[in-house]
Amino acid sequence: MNLMERLKYKLRTFMAGRYGVDKLSIHMLWLGIALLFLSMIVTSALLNILSMLIYVLAIARILSKNTIKRSKENLRYVSQATKLKKAIAHKRNRLKNRKQYHYFKCPNCKSWLRVPRKAGQVKVTCGNCKHQFSYIAR
């Protein structure tokens, strides 16, 4: 066995039973890098300490043996990130189509609906809760 194979084996045995890398850990490391660069630009010791703290937490998550807890943390993070991405995409879509459609919320379930602009008074049925109501599009 050469040196590289022995190092791979040692690393593999060291990481056995540990959580490893996931999306949250990767994003924490990128956030640490961003804060480190920002601390260099604005010369802030607080940002430097914060970036190092984020690095330590990310490495602690990667080396943790409590895999169930780390997995739940990652699942919560991915869920919140997905919600945020969907909200941003929805706002971008509303902004892009603002001249063709008028967007509003259903009075019953608060889900977003749209009607063509200048359609006049229309009868709207919510696709989510099936609530019917009249709406005047301007």
TANOR-V632278 format. One record per run of one state. SS is the DSSP state (H for helix, E for strand, - for the rest). FROM is the first residue (numbers start at 1). TO is the last residue. Records with the same first field share a line. If there is no record, write none. Layout:
# TANOR-V632278
SS: FROM-TO + FROM-TO
This chain:
# TANOR-V632278
-: 1-2 + 16-22 + 43-44 + 64-66 + 97-100 + 106-111 + 117-119 + 126-131 + 138-138
H: 3-15 + 23-42 + 45-63 + 67-96
E: 101-105 + 112-116 + 120-125 + 132-137
